[in-house]
Amino acid sequence: MFNKFKNGKKAIVCGYGEEFGRFYDYELGIVKERDPYYKDYLIEFMDGSEDWFSLDCLHKPQYKEESEE
């Protein structure tokens, strides 16, 4: 199965979280896991909070990470 965002990689979130309904405006987070049934992603933010997002709320960062070299 193809995942656009791998576990442990960074993602930019722009949209409403599905668990708390909070709007995230281009906030940086780390992908923790992907739900195999709903195809949603669990994102952990820098303040320690977590929320679920659909794929259309997530964007890849525009820079290349050091581990991808």
PQR file with spaces between the fields and no chain letter, atoms N, CA, C, O and H, PARSE charges and radii, in Angstrom:
ATOM       1  N    MET     1       0.841   -1.177    0.000 -0.4000 1.5000
ATOM       2  CA   MET     1       0.000    0.000    0.000 -0.0000 2.0000
ATOM       3  C    MET     1       0.885    1.239    0.000  0.5500 1.7000
ATOM       4  O    MET     1       1.907    1.274    0.685 -0.5500 1.4000
ATOM       5  N    PHE     2       0.503    2.235   -0.751 -0.4000 1.5000
ATOM       6  CA   PHE     2       1.296    3.454   -0.893 -0.0000 2.0000
ATOM       7  C    PHE     2       0.859    4.505    0.110  0.5500 1.7000
ATOM       8  O    PHE     2      -0.325    4.830    0.197 -0.5500 1.4000
ATOM       9  H    PHE     2      -0.327    2.206   -1.308  0.4000 1.0000
ATOM      10  N    ASN     3       1.810    5.041    0.870 -0.4000 1.5000
ATOM      11  CA   ASN     3       1.566    6.147    1.785 -0.0000 2.0000
ATOM      12  C    ASN     3       2.310    7.366    1.271  0.5500 1.7000
ATOM      13  O    ASN     3       3.512    7.284    1.018 -0.5500 1.4000
ATOM      14  H    ASN     3       2.772    4.777    0.800  0.4000 1.0000
ATOM      15  N    LYS     4       1.643    8.476    1.112 -0.4000 1.5000
ATOM      16  CA   LYS     4       2.298    9.694    0.671 -0.0000 2.0000
ATOM      17  C    LYS     4       3.216   10.238    1.753  0.5500 1.7000
ATOM      18  O    LYS     4       4.256   10.823    1.452 -0.5500 1.4000
ATOM      19  H    LYS     4       0.667    8.543    1.317  0.4000 1.0000
ATOM      20  N    PHE     5       2.832   10.047    3.024 -0.4000 1.5000
ATOM      21  CA   PHE     5       3.615   10.515    4.162 -0.0000 2.0000
ATOM      22  C    PHE     5       4.037    9.316    4.991  0.5500 1.7000
ATOM      23  O    PHE     5       3.188    8.582    5.498 -0.5500 1.4000
ATOM      24  H    PHE     5       1.987    9.572    3.268  0.4000 1.0000
ATOM      25  N    LYS     6       5.328    9.112    5.134 -0.4000 1.5000
ATOM      26  CA   LYS     6       5.860    8.000    5.911 -0.0000 2.0000
ATOM      27  C    LYS     6       5.882    8.357    7.397  0.5500 1.7000
ATOM      28  O    LYS     6       5.928    9.534    7.752 -0.5500 1.4000
ATOM      29  H    LYS     6       6.017    9.708    4.723  0.4000 1.0000
ATOM      30  N    ASN     7       5.850    7.356    8.253 -0.4000 1.5000
ATOM      31  CA   ASN     7       5.932    7.577    9.695 -0.0000 2.0000
ATOM      32  C    ASN     7       7.261    8.234   10.051  0.5500 1.7000
ATOM      33  O    ASN     7       8.314    7.831    9.557 -0.5500 1.4000
ATOM      34  H    ASN     7       5.813    6.399    7.965  0.4000 1.0000
ATOM      35  N    GLY     8       7.203    9.251   10.912 -0.4000 1.5000
ATOM      36  CA   GLY     8       8.403    9.949   11.348 -0.0000 2.0000
ATOM      37  C    GLY     8       8.803   11.118   10.471  0.5500 1.7000
ATOM      38  O    GLY     8       9.729   11.848   10.825 -0.5500 1.4000
ATOM      39  H    GLY     8       6.347    9.578   11.313  0.4000 1.0000
ATOM      40  N    LYS     9       8.146   11.325    9.344 -0.4000 1.5000
ATOM      41  CA   LYS     9       8.473   12.436    8.444 -0.0000 2.0000
ATOM      42  C    LYS     9       7.664   13.674    8.811  0.5500 1.7000
ATOM      43  O    LYS     9       6.615   13.577    9.448 -0.5500 1.4000
ATOM      44  H    LYS     9       7.394   10.732    9.056  0.4000 1.0000
ATOM      45  N    LYS    10       8.158   14.830    8.407 -0.4000 1.5000
ATOM      46  CA   LYS    10       7.488   16.093    8.694 -0.0000 2.0000
ATOM      47  C    LYS    10       6.397   16.362    7.665  0.5500 1.7000
ATOM      48  O    LYS    10       6.499   15.969    6.503 -0.5500 1.4000
ATOM      49  H    LYS    10       9.010   14.909    7.890  0.4000 1.0000
ATOM      50  N    ALA    11       5.343   17.047    8.130 -0.4000 1.5000
ATOM      51  CA   ALA    11       4.231   17.424    7.261 -0.0000 2.0000
ATOM      52  C    ALA    11       3.705   18.782    7.705  0.5500 1.7000
ATOM      53  O    ALA    11       3.723   19.106    8.892 -0.5500 1.4000
ATOM      54  H    ALA    11       5.260   17.366    9.074  0.4000 1.0000
ATOM      55  N    ILE    12       3.240   19.569    6.753 -0.4000 1.5000
ATOM      56  CA   ILE    12       2.616   20.847    7.048 -0.0000 2.0000
ATOM      57  C    ILE    12       1.107   20.637    7.009  0.5500 1.7000
ATOM      58  O    ILE    12       0.570   20.088    6.046 -0.5500 1.4000
ATOM      59  H    ILE    12       3.225   19.306    5.788  0.4000 1.0000
ATOM      60  N    VAL    13       0.430   21.078    8.063 -0.4000 1.5000
ATOM      61  CA   VAL    13      -1.009   20.848    8.213 -0.0000 2.0000
ATOM      62  C    VAL    13      -1.761   22.153    7.996  0.5500 1.7000
ATOM      63  O    VAL    13      -1.443   23.172    8.609 -0.5500 1.4000
ATOM      64  H    VAL    13       0.866   21.524    8.845  0.4000 1.0000
ATOM      65  N    CYS    14      -2.758   22.118    7.123 -0.4000 1.5000
ATOM      66  CA   CYS    14      -3.642   23.254    6.892 -0.0000 2.0000
ATOM      67  C    CYS    14      -5.060   22.711    6.768  0.5500 1.7000
ATOM      68  O    CYS    14      -5.455   22.205    5.718 -0.5500 1.4000
ATOM      69  H    CYS    14      -3.017   21.290    6.624  0.4000 1.0000
ATOM      70  N    GLY    15      -5.814   22.824    7.850 -0.4000 1.5000
ATOM      71  CA   GLY    15      -7.183   22.323    7.843 -0.0000 2.0000
ATOM      72  C    GLY    15      -7.657   22.009    9.244  0.5500 1.7000
ATOM      73  O    GLY    15      -6.964   22.272   10.227 -0.5500 1.4000
ATOM      74  H    GLY    15      -5.493   23.236    8.703  0.4000 1.0000
ATOM      75  N    TYR    16      -8.852   21.442    9.321 -0.4000 1.5000
ATOM      76  CA   TYR    16      -9.465   21.117   10.599 -0.0000 2.0000
ATOM      77  C    TYR    16      -9.076   19.714   11.047  0.5500 1.7000
ATOM      78  O    TYR    16      -9.094   18.771   10.257 -0.5500 1.4000
ATOM      79  H    TYR    16      -9.415   21.229    8.523  0.4000 1.0000
ATOM      80  N    GLY    17      -8.725   19.589   12.321 -0.4000 1.5000
ATOM      81  CA   GLY    17      -8.456   18.287   12.907 -0.0000 2.0000
ATOM      82  C    GLY    17      -9.751   17.534   13.117  0.5500 1.7000
ATOM      83  O    GLY    17     -10.776   18.141   13.426 -0.5500 1.4000
ATOM      84  H    GLY    17      -8.710   20.355   12.963  0.4000 1.0000
ATOM      85  N    GLU    18      -9.725   16.237   12.957 -0.4000 1.5000
ATOM      86  CA   GLU    18     -10.946   15.442   13.043 -0.0000 2.0000
ATOM      87  C    GLU    18     -11.315   15.091   14.476  0.5500 1.7000
ATOM      88  O    GLU    18     -12.485   14.830   14.755 -0.5500 1.4000
ATOM      89  H    GLU    18      -8.892   15.744   12.706  0.4000 1.0000
ATOM      90  N    GLU    19     -10.357   15.078   15.388 -0.4000 1.5000
ATOM      91  CA   GLU    19     -10.669   14.688   16.761 -0.0000 2.0000
ATOM      92  C    GLU    19     -11.154   15.874   17.593  0.5500 1.7000
ATOM      93  O    GLU    19     -12.129   15.749   18.335 -0.5500 1.4000
ATOM      94  H    GLU    19      -9.406   15.290   15.161  0.4000 1.0000
ATOM      95  N    PHE    20     -10.489   17.017   17.477 -0.4000 1.5000
ATOM      96  CA   PHE    20     -10.833   18.177   18.303 -0.0000 2.0000
ATOM      97  C    PHE    20     -11.521   19.294   17.524  0.5500 1.7000
ATOM      98  O    PHE    20     -12.098   20.191   18.138 -0.5500 1.4000
ATOM      99  H    PHE    20      -9.698   17.119   16.874  0.4000 1.0000
ATOM     100  N    GLY    21     -11.479   19.270   16.201 -0.4000 1.5000
ATOM     101  CA   GLY    21     -12.141   20.282   15.388 -0.0000 2.0000
ATOM     102  C    GLY    21     -11.403   21.605   15.338  0.5500 1.7000
ATOM     103  O    GLY    21     -11.952   22.595   14.856 -0.5500 1.4000
ATOM     104  H    GLY    21     -11.010   18.541   15.702  0.4000 1.0000
ATOM     105  N    ARG    22     -10.185   21.645   15.819 -0.4000 1.5000
ATOM     106  CA   ARG    22      -9.388   22.874   15.794 -0.0000 2.0000
ATOM     107  C    ARG    22      -8.834   23.105   14.387  0.5500 1.7000
ATOM     108  O    ARG    22      -8.481   22.156   13.687 -0.5500 1.4000
ATOM     109  H    ARG    22      -9.739   20.841   16.211  0.4000 1.0000
ATOM     110  N    PHE    23      -8.762   24.388   13.977 -0.4000 1.5000
ATOM     111  CA   PHE    23      -8.206   24.719   12.665 -0.0000 2.0000
ATOM     112  C    PHE    23      -6.708   24.940   12.804  0.5500 1.7000
ATOM     113  O    PHE    23      -6.265   25.721   13.647 -0.5500 1.4000
ATOM     114  H    PHE    23      -9.049   25.159   14.546  0.4000 1.0000
ATOM     115  N    TYR    24      -5.940   24.259   11.986 -0.4000 1.5000
ATOM     116  CA   TYR    24      -4.486   24.392   11.957 -0.0000 2.0000
ATOM     117  C    TYR    24      -4.121   25.141   10.685  0.5500 1.7000
ATOM     118  O    TYR    24      -4.494   24.731    9.586 -0.5500 1.4000
ATOM     119  H    TYR    24      -6.300   23.625   11.301  0.4000 1.0000
ATOM     120  N    ASP    25      -3.396   26.233   10.838 -0.4000 1.5000
ATOM     121  CA   ASP    25      -3.052   27.101    9.715 -0.0000 2.0000
ATOM     122  C    ASP    25      -1.567   26.974    9.397  0.5500 1.7000
ATOM     123  O    ASP    25      -0.748   27.721    9.932 -0.5500 1.4000
ATOM     124  H    ASP    25      -3.093   26.566   11.732  0.4000 1.0000
ATOM     125  N    TYR    26      -1.220   26.024    8.523 -0.4000 1.5000
ATOM     126  CA   TYR    26       0.151   25.771    8.086 -0.0000 2.0000
ATOM     127  C    TYR    26       1.087   25.557    9.261  0.5500 1.7000
ATOM     128  O    TYR    26       2.094   26.252    9.396 -0.5500 1.4000
ATOM     129  H    TYR    26      -1.885   25.417    8.088  0.4000 1.0000
ATOM     130  N    GLU    27       0.754   24.597   10.110 -0.4000 1.5000
ATOM     131  CA   GLU    27       1.586   24.243   11.254 -0.0000 2.0000
ATOM     132  C    GLU    27       2.385   22.986   10.922  0.5500 1.7000
ATOM     133  O    GLU    27       1.895   22.088   10.237 -0.5500 1.4000
ATOM     134  H    GLU    27      -0.064   24.032   10.000  0.4000 1.0000
ATOM     135  N    LEU    28       3.612   22.936   11.413 -0.4000 1.5000
ATOM     136  CA   LEU    28       4.510   21.826   11.153 -0.0000 2.0000
ATOM     137  C    LEU    28       4.301   20.735   12.186  0.5500 1.7000
ATOM     138  O    LEU    28       4.205   21.013   13.381 -0.5500 1.4000
ATOM     139  H    LEU    28       4.010   23.665   11.970  0.4000 1.0000
ATOM     140  N    GLY    29       4.231   19.505   11.730 -0.4000 1.5000
ATOM     141  CA   GLY    29       4.055   18.366   12.619 -0.0000 2.0000
ATOM     142  C    GLY    29       4.773   17.145   12.076  0.5500 1.7000
ATOM     143  O    GLY    29       5.325   17.171   10.975 -0.5500 1.4000
ATOM     144  H    GLY    29       4.309   19.280   10.759  0.4000 1.0000
ATOM     145  N    ILE    30       4.760   16.081   12.853 -0.4000 1.5000
ATOM     146  CA   ILE    30       5.422   14.836   12.481 -0.0000 2.0000
ATOM     147  C    ILE    30       4.364   13.737   12.388  0.5500 1.7000
ATOM     148  O    ILE    30       3.505   13.617   13.261 -0.5500 1.4000
ATOM     149  H    ILE    30       4.312   16.060   13.747  0.4000 1.0000
ATOM     150  N    VAL    31       4.433   12.944   11.332 -0.4000 1.5000
ATOM     151  CA   VAL    31       3.491   11.848   11.118 -0.0000 2.0000
ATOM     152  C    VAL    31       3.814   10.718   12.086  0.5500 1.7000
ATOM     153  O    VAL    31       4.940   10.219   12.109 -0.5500 1.4000
ATOM     154  H    VAL    31       5.131   13.041   10.622  0.4000 1.0000
ATOM     155  N    LYS    32       2.834   10.315   12.882 -0.4000 1.5000
ATOM     156  CA   LYS    32       3.023    9.206   13.830 -0.0000 2.0000
ATOM     157  C    LYS    32       2.538    7.889   13.247  0.5500 1.7000
ATOM     158  O    LYS    32       3.210    6.866   13.381 -0.5500 1.4000
ATOM     159  H    LYS    32       1.920   10.720   12.864  0.4000 1.0000
ATOM     160  N    GLU    33       1.363    7.906   12.592 -0.4000 1.5000
ATOM     161  CA   GLU    33       0.831    6.682   11.997 -0.0000 2.0000
ATOM     162  C    GLU    33      -0.272    7.018   10.999  0.5500 1.7000
ATOM     163  O    GLU    33      -0.737    8.155   10.914 -0.5500 1.4000
ATOM     164  H    GLU    33       0.818    8.737   12.483  0.4000 1.0000
ATOM     165  N    ARG    34      -0.677    5.991   10.243 -0.4000 1.5000
ATOM     166  CA   ARG    34      -1.770    6.135    9.285 -0.0000 2.0000
ATOM     167  C    ARG    34      -2.810    5.078    9.594  0.5500 1.7000
ATOM     168  O    ARG    34      -2.486    3.905    9.781 -0.5500 1.4000
ATOM     169  H    ARG    34      -0.299    5.068   10.311  0.4000 1.0000
ATOM     170  N    ASP    35      -4.058    5.501    9.645 -0.4000 1.5000
ATOM     171  CA   ASP    35      -5.148    4.568    9.897 -0.0000 2.0000
ATOM     172  C    ASP    35      -5.408    3.757    8.632  0.5500 1.7000
ATOM     173  O    ASP    35      -5.669    4.347    7.584 -0.5500 1.4000
ATOM     174  H    ASP    35      -4.322    6.454    9.492  0.4000 1.0000
ATOM     175  N    PRO    36      -5.346    2.430    8.689 -0.5600 1.5000
ATOM     176  CA   PRO    36      -5.507    1.629    7.470  0.2800 2.0000
ATOM     177  C    PRO    36      -6.926    1.613    6.916  0.5500 1.7000
ATOM     178  O    PRO    36      -7.114    1.378    5.722 -0.5500 1.4000
ATOM     179  N    TYR    37      -7.925    1.857    7.754 -0.4000 1.5000
ATOM     180  CA   TYR    37      -9.315    1.803    7.283 -0.0000 2.0000
ATOM     181  C    TYR    37      -9.779    3.153    6.752  0.5500 1.7000
ATOM     182  O    TYR    37     -10.281    3.242    5.631 -0.5500 1.4000
ATOM     183  H    TYR    37      -7.772    2.048    8.723  0.4000 1.0000
ATOM     184  N    TYR    38      -9.612    4.206    7.551 -0.4000 1.5000
ATOM     185  CA   TYR    38     -10.083    5.532    7.147 -0.0000 2.0000
ATOM     186  C    TYR    38      -9.077    6.299    6.306  0.5500 1.7000
ATOM     187  O    TYR    38      -9.421    7.317    5.706 -0.5500 1.4000
ATOM     188  H    TYR    38      -9.204    4.134    8.461  0.4000 1.0000
ATOM     189  N    LYS    39      -7.838    5.825    6.256 -0.4000 1.5000
ATOM     190  CA   LYS    39      -6.762    6.455    5.482 -0.0000 2.0000
ATOM     191  C    LYS    39      -6.414    7.850    6.004  0.5500 1.7000
ATOM     192  O    LYS    39      -5.972    8.707    5.238 -0.5500 1.4000
ATOM     193  H    LYS    39      -7.559    4.998    6.743  0.4000 1.0000
ATOM     194  N    ASP    40      -6.611    8.080    7.306 -0.4000 1.5000
ATOM     195  CA   ASP    40      -6.253    9.345    7.934 -0.0000 2.0000
ATOM     196  C    ASP    40      -4.876    9.220    8.577  0.5500 1.7000
ATOM     197  O    ASP    40      -4.386    8.120    8.833 -0.5500 1.4000
ATOM     198  H    ASP    40      -6.970    7.384    7.928  0.4000 1.0000
ATOM     199  N    TYR    41      -4.267   10.376    8.830 -0.4000 1.5000
ATOM     200  CA   TYR    41      -2.940   10.421    9.423 -0.0000 2.0000
ATOM     201  C    TYR    41      -2.997   11.048   10.808  0.5500 1.7000
ATOM     202  O    TYR    41      -3.678   12.052   11.018 -0.5500 1.4000
ATOM     203  H    TYR    41      -4.666   11.270    8.622  0.4000 1.0000
ATOM     204  N    LEU    42      -2.271   10.443   11.760 -0.4000 1.5000
ATOM     205  CA   LEU    42      -2.127   11.000   13.097 -0.0000 2.0000
ATOM     206  C    LEU    42      -0.873   11.867   13.094  0.5500 1.7000
ATOM     207  O    LEU    42       0.225   11.380   12.825 -0.5500 1.4000
ATOM     208  H    LEU    42      -1.718    9.627   11.589  0.4000 1.0000
ATOM     209  N    ILE    43      -1.041   13.149   13.394 -0.4000 1.5000
ATOM     210  CA   ILE    43       0.058   14.108   13.374 -0.0000 2.0000
ATOM     211  C    ILE    43       0.329   14.574   14.798  0.5500 1.7000
ATOM     212  O    ILE    43      -0.595   14.915   15.538 -0.5500 1.4000
ATOM     213  H    ILE    43      -1.934   13.544   13.612  0.4000 1.0000
ATOM     214  N    GLU    44       1.615   14.586   15.177 -0.4000 1.5000
ATOM     215  CA   GLU    44       2.037   15.132   16.469 -0.0000 2.0000
ATOM     216  C    GLU    44       2.697   16.481   16.221  0.5500 1.7000
ATOM     217  O    GLU    44       3.588   16.603   15.380 -0.5500 1.4000
ATOM     218  H    GLU    44       2.366   14.310   14.577  0.4000 1.0000
ATOM     219  N    PHE    45       2.251   17.490   16.959 -0.4000 1.5000
ATOM     220  CA   PHE    45       2.775   18.851   16.801 -0.0000 2.0000
ATOM     221  C    PHE    45       3.867   19.118   17.823  0.5500 1.7000
ATOM     222  O    PHE    45       4.071   18.328   18.744 -0.5500 1.4000
ATOM     223  H    PHE    45       1.527   17.391   17.642  0.4000 1.0000
ATOM     224  N    MET    46       4.571   20.235   17.658 -0.4000 1.5000
ATOM     225  CA   MET    46       5.717   20.570   18.490 -0.0000 2.0000
ATOM     226  C    MET    46       5.331   20.789   19.961  0.5500 1.7000
ATOM     227  O    MET    46       6.170   20.616   20.845 -0.5500 1.4000
ATOM     228  H    MET    46       4.405   20.877   16.909  0.4000 1.0000
ATOM     229  N    ASP    47       4.085   21.162   20.232 -0.4000 1.5000
ATOM     230  CA   ASP    47       3.650   21.369   21.617 -0.0000 2.0000
ATOM     231  C    ASP    47       3.199   20.068   22.288  0.5500 1.7000
ATOM     232  O    ASP    47       2.772   20.084   23.443 -0.5500 1.4000
ATOM     233  H    ASP    47       3.403   21.303   19.514  0.4000 1.0000
ATOM     234  N    GLY    48       3.291   18.957   21.581 -0.4000 1.5000
ATOM     235  CA   GLY    48       2.939   17.655   22.139 -0.0000 2.0000
ATOM     236  C    GLY    48       1.522   17.198   21.845  0.5500 1.7000
ATOM     237  O    GLY    48       1.179   16.053   22.140 -0.5500 1.4000
ATOM     238  H    GLY    48       3.638   18.944   20.644  0.4000 1.0000
ATOM     239  N    SER    49       0.686   18.059   21.272 -0.4000 1.5000
ATOM     240  CA   SER    49      -0.682   17.669   20.948 -0.0000 2.0000
ATOM     241  C    SER    49      -0.710   16.804   19.691  0.5500 1.7000
ATOM     242  O    SER    49       0.197   16.861   18.861 -0.5500 1.4000
ATOM     243  H    SER    49       0.965   18.989   21.032  0.4000 1.0000
ATOM     244  N    GLU    50      -1.769   16.001   19.566 -0.4000 1.5000
ATOM     245  CA   GLU    50      -1.951   15.118   18.415 -0.0000 2.0000
ATOM     246  C    GLU    50      -3.361   15.264   17.881  0.5500 1.7000
ATOM     247  O    GLU    50      -4.290   15.561   18.632 -0.5500 1.4000
ATOM     248  H    GLU    50      -2.506   15.955   20.241  0.4000 1.0000
ATOM     249  N    ASP    51      -3.524   15.051   16.567 -0.4000 1.5000
ATOM     250  CA   ASP    51      -4.845   15.071   15.960 -0.0000 2.0000
ATOM     251  C    ASP    51      -4.798   14.287   14.660  0.5500 1.7000
ATOM     252  O    ASP    51      -3.729   14.080   14.086 -0.5500 1.4000
ATOM     253  H    ASP    51      -2.770   14.809   15.956  0.4000 1.0000
ATOM     254  N    TRP    52      -5.964   13.854   14.200 -0.4000 1.5000
ATOM     255  CA   TRP    52      -6.106   13.094   12.954 -0.0000 2.0000
ATOM     256  C    TRP    52      -6.471   14.040   11.820  0.5500 1.7000
ATOM     257  O    TRP    52      -7.242   14.979   12.016 -0.5500 1.4000
ATOM     258  H    TRP    52      -6.832   14.023   14.666  0.4000 1.0000
ATOM     259  N    PHE    53      -5.910   13.792   10.614 -0.4000 1.5000
ATOM     260  CA   PHE    53      -6.166   14.618    9.444 -0.0000 2.0000
ATOM     261  C    PHE    53      -6.316   13.755    8.208  0.5500 1.7000
ATOM     262  O    PHE    53      -5.684   12.706    8.085 -0.5500 1.4000
ATOM     263  H    PHE    53      -5.283   13.029   10.455  0.4000 1.0000
ATOM     264  N    SER    54      -7.157   14.206    7.298 -0.4000 1.5000
ATOM     265  CA   SER    54      -7.267   13.533    6.001 -0.0000 2.0000
ATOM     266  C    SER    54      -6.108   13.996    5.119  0.5500 1.7000
ATOM     267  O    SER    54      -5.420   14.967    5.434 -0.5500 1.4000
ATOM     268  H    SER    54      -7.671   15.058    7.399  0.4000 1.0000
ATOM     269  N    LEU    55      -5.907   13.297    4.027 -0.4000 1.5000
ATOM     270  CA   LEU    55      -4.774   13.568    3.153 -0.0000 2.0000
ATOM     271  C    LEU    55      -4.823   14.963    2.535  0.5500 1.7000
ATOM     272  O    LEU    55      -3.774   15.561    2.296 -0.5500 1.4000
ATOM     273  H    LEU    55      -6.466   12.508    3.770  0.4000 1.0000
ATOM     274  N    ASP    56      -6.021   15.499    2.270 -0.4000 1.5000
ATOM     275  CA   ASP    56      -6.115   16.802    1.627 -0.0000 2.0000
ATOM     276  C    ASP    56      -5.722   17.952    2.556  0.5500 1.7000
ATOM     277  O    ASP    56      -5.574   19.080    2.088 -0.5500 1.4000
ATOM     278  H    ASP    56      -6.873   15.014    2.463  0.4000 1.0000
ATOM     279  N    CYS    57      -5.549   17.704    3.849 -0.4000 1.5000
ATOM     280  CA   CYS    57      -5.103   18.736    4.802 -0.0000 2.0000
ATOM     281  C    CYS    57      -3.585   18.763    4.957  0.5500 1.7000
ATOM     282  O    CYS    57      -3.051   19.664    5.604 -0.5500 1.4000
ATOM     283  H    CYS    57      -5.669   16.787    4.229  0.4000 1.0000
ATOM     284  N    LEU    58      -2.887   17.798    4.378 -0.4000 1.5000
ATOM     285  CA   LEU    58      -1.448   17.670    4.584 -0.0000 2.0000
ATOM     286  C    LEU    58      -0.671   18.074    3.341  0.5500 1.7000
ATOM     287  O    LEU    58      -1.092   17.819    2.212 -0.5500 1.4000
ATOM     288  H    LEU    58      -3.321   17.066    3.853  0.4000 1.0000
ATOM     289  N    HIS    59       0.471   18.709    3.572 -0.4000 1.5000
ATOM     290  CA   HIS    59       1.366   19.128    2.495 -0.0000 2.0000
ATOM     291  C    HIS    59       2.791   18.761    2.869  0.5500 1.7000
ATOM     292  O    HIS    59       3.151   18.744    4.046 -0.5500 1.4000
ATOM     293  H    HIS    59       0.813   18.916    4.489  0.4000 1.0000
ATOM     294  N    LYS    60       3.597   18.467    1.858 -0.4000 1.5000
ATOM     295  CA   LYS    60       5.011   18.174    2.106 -0.0000 2.0000
ATOM     296  C    LYS    60       5.784   19.479    2.247  0.5500 1.7000
ATOM     297  O    LYS    60       5.487   20.450    1.552 -0.5500 1.4000
ATOM     298  H    LYS    60       3.304   18.481    0.902  0.4000 1.0000
ATOM     299  N    PRO    61       6.778   19.515    3.143 -0.5600 1.5000
ATOM     300  CA   PRO    61       7.631   20.712    3.249  0.2800 2.0000
ATOM     301  C    PRO    61       8.397   20.934    1.951  0.5500 1.7000
ATOM     302  O    PRO    61       8.674   19.978    1.226 -0.5500 1.4000
ATOM     303  N    GLN    62       8.734   22.159    1.654 -0.4000 1.5000
ATOM     304  CA   GLN    62       9.382   22.496    0.396 -0.0000 2.0000
ATOM     305  C    GLN    62      10.885   22.290    0.418  0.5500 1.7000
ATOM     306  O    GLN    62      11.536   22.395   -0.621 -0.5500 1.4000
ATOM     307  H    GLN    62       8.509   22.936    2.243  0.4000 1.0000
ATOM     308  N    TYR    63      11.444   22.001    1.576 -0.4000 1.5000
ATOM     309  CA   TYR    63      12.891   21.774    1.670 -0.0000 2.0000
ATOM     310  C    TYR    63      13.167   20.288    1.749  0.5500 1.7000
ATOM     311  O    TYR    63      12.279   19.487    2.041 -0.5500 1.4000
ATOM     312  H    TYR    63      10.915   21.916    2.421  0.4000 1.0000
ATOM     313  N    LYS    64      14.416   19.930    1.483 -0.4000 1.5000
ATOM     314  CA   LYS    64      14.809   18.522    1.521 -0.0000 2.0000
ATOM     315  C    LYS    64      15.394   18.220    2.904  0.5500 1.7000
ATOM     316  O    LYS    64      16.258   18.951    3.388 -0.5500 1.4000
ATOM     317  H    LYS    64      15.138   20.580    1.246  0.4000 1.0000
ATOM     318  N    GLU    65      14.919   17.144    3.537 -0.4000 1.5000
ATOM     319  CA   GLU    65      15.399   16.781    4.850 -0.0000 2.0000
ATOM     320  C    GLU    65      16.797   16.167    4.739  0.5500 1.7000
ATOM     321  O    GLU    65      17.164   15.625    3.697 -0.5500 1.4000
ATOM     322  H    GLU    65      14.217   16.550    3.144  0.4000 1.0000
ATOM     323  N    GLU    66      17.567   16.257    5.823 -0.4000 1.5000
ATOM     324  CA   GLU    66      18.940   15.783    5.823 -0.0000 2.0000
ATOM     325  C    GLU    66      19.013   14.275    5.596  0.5500 1.7000
ATOM     326  O    GLU    66      19.966   13.794    4.982 -0.5500 1.4000
ATOM     327  H    GLU    66      17.269   16.697    6.669  0.4000 1.0000
ATOM     328  N    SER    67      18.028   13.525    6.076 -0.4000 1.5000
ATOM     329  CA   SER    67      18.064   12.075    5.948 -0.0000 2.0000
ATOM     330  C    SER    67      17.758   11.597    4.533  0.5500 1.7000
ATOM     331  O    SER    67      17.977   10.424    4.232 -0.5500 1.4000
ATOM     332  H    SER    67      17.254   13.917    6.574  0.4000 1.0000
ATOM     333  N    GLU    68      17.265   12.454    3.666 -0.4000 1.5000
ATOM     334  CA   GLU    68      16.911   12.063    2.295 -0.0000 2.0000
ATOM     335  C    GLU    68      18.072   12.252    1.321  0.5500 1.7000
ATOM     336  O    GLU    68      17.913   11.967    0.134 -0.5500 1.4000
ATOM     337  H    GLU    68      17.087   13.407    3.910  0.4000 1.0000
ATOM     338  N    GLU    69      19.214   12.712    1.770 -0.4000 1.5000
ATOM     339  CA   GLU    69      20.345   12.967    0.862 -0.0000 2.0000
ATOM     340  C    GLU    69      20.956   11.702    0.357  0.5500 1.7000
ATOM     341  O    GLU    69      21.915   11.744   -0.414 -0.5500 1.4000
ATOM     342  H    GLU    69      19.344   12.944    2.734  0.4000 1.0000
